[in-house]
Amino acid sequence: MNKALPIRSTTILAVRRDGHLAIAGDGQVTMGEGVIKHKARKIRRLYGEKVLAGFAGSTADALSLFSRFEQKLEEFHGNLSRAVVELAKDWRTDRALRHLEALLLVADAKQTYLVSGNGDVIEPDDGIVAIGSGGPYALGAARALVKHTQMSARDIVQEAMLLAGQLCIYTNEQIMIEEL
């Protein structure tokens, strides 16, 4: 039996500082032991460019979730907290969605959430959150930079993602950054 190769990808990092939000994602996608794409775009602007969303996990699953999440944003007129709670409920209870393997990191001008298929909706205490295989590296670096520098949110995500790219074999240094 031919077992599908696992697709691993990504580090997504969000940092809030001084009223600014920056979200960064790397561009690497791997299949098995090989890199199959270097410049994948894993962050999107949604709802009239007022919401940023990034994904980690299976690309096809994440694209399906982006679509569902966009529908929830429209349904709840851009109310991010309501949209993520309703998405998480659907994700946990819908037979087809339940098998999706991805995480979403979503944010608007005021709130940031990590959303999982287990029904988790987590808002970080410190405005810093990361997902994906390089997430722990990026998160640690970002927290240190916030604590020990006066760098902007954009500069922090840039530097933290570069560090994650040096440490995580599933993360590269082809970084894309979006800001609100």
Buried (B, 14 or more C-beta within 10 A) or exposed (E): EEEEEEBBBBBBBBBBBEEEBBBBBBBBBBBEEEEEBEEBEBBBEBBEEEBBBBBBBBBEBBEBBBEBBBBBBEEBEBBBBBBBBBBBEBBBEEEEBEEBEBBBBBBBEEBBBBBBBEBEBBEBEEBBBBBBBBBBBBBBBBBBBBEEEEBBBBBBBBBBBBBBBEBBEBBBBBBBBBEB
